Amino acid sequence: MTDHNHIDQYISAQDIQEMEQGYRANLINCLSGPRAVFLIGTADKDGNSNLAIFNSIIHLGADPPLLGMLSRPDSVERHTLENIRDTGFYTINSIHREILAAAHQCSARYLRTDSEFIKTGLSAEYRPGFHAPYVAASKLRIGMKFLEEKRIEQNQTILIIGQIEYLYLPEGLIDADGNASIFNIEPVVSCGLSTYGLASEHAKLPYAKP
Ligand SMILES: Cc1cc2nc3c(=O)[nH]c(=O)nc-3n(C[C@H](O)[C@H](O)[C@H](O)COP(=O)(O)O)c2cc1C
């Protein structure tokens, strides 16, 4: 069996540069390890819904409550990004094992006029006064208001910054200190763009002091 703890492969910056584009994209995307995947729900100005899978959701700060996510460059059609810019709202929805296949299918390049909700059979849920659709099956659902975007000059990717407007999650998930046991909803993580895993709780440690 291969000993994966033994470091015996060296890849230089030049090797990376010379890699075939798709190979390099896969490799580099895997390096930051397992990351939670989410479905991003949006609707265009006419109300046509859209759903896309993202694994770049990051905590940006709690006051105000901000989440960030990275969009690929807008050199081609990006329906999620365009809908967020046009309407100012989007939803972030968790993925569990039962909806993984449908969620992954949302990464396919559908036409602007095709809704991934319809194509994959995932049901959309609308809440009064909120433009963007939620994924009805998701256990954690977050309604977001778009605040600003920042272009990463190195590669033209776009950091989308939004503020939490609504938060829906199962009763009993939040403890007395405010920690939410997200492990209990069995979130799916991805390593890169095609390999998925399940995250489970391993340890709970007290606040570290010097
Ligand atoms: C596991 C996985 C994670 C992804 N994460 C992102 C991401 O963080 N940002 C992004 O722009 N695209 C990401 N994608 C690609 C989008 O899902 C894909 O480009 C999709 O077609 C976008 O749909 P849209 O044009 O409807 O927004 C990911 C794809 C997969 C399979």
The ligand as a Gaussian input file, in Angstrom:
#p B3LYP/6-31G(d) Opt

LIG

0 1
 C      -17.607000      20.947000      -6.024000
 C      -17.709000      22.195000      -6.841000
 C      -17.408000      23.420000      -6.270000
 C      -17.499000      24.609000      -7.000000
 N      -17.203000      25.794000      -6.381000
 C      -17.266000      26.951000      -7.097000
 C      -16.948000      28.183000      -6.478000
 O      -16.635000      28.260000      -5.288000
 N      -17.025000      29.316000      -7.259000
 C      -17.387000      29.265000      -8.572000
 O      -17.425000      30.314000      -9.212000
 N      -17.704000      28.101000      -9.172000
 C      -17.653000      26.955000      -8.465000
 N      -17.971000      25.768000      -9.064000
 C      -18.406000      25.795000     -10.481000
 C      -19.860000      26.196000     -10.622000
 O      -20.722000      25.305000      -9.914000
 C      -20.232000      26.187000     -12.127000
 O      -19.416000      27.129000     -12.800000
 C      -21.678000      26.498000     -12.391000
 O      -21.939000      26.221000     -13.743000
 C      -22.043000      27.949000     -12.134000
 O      -23.391000      28.107000     -12.510000
 P      -24.050000      29.514000     -12.851000
 O      -23.495000      30.010000     -14.157000
 O      -25.495000      29.149000     -12.925000
 O      -23.724000      30.439000     -11.726000
 C      -17.890000      24.575000      -8.359000
 C      -18.194000      23.336000      -8.954000
 C      -18.098000      22.153000      -8.214000
 C      -18.427000      20.841000      -8.872000

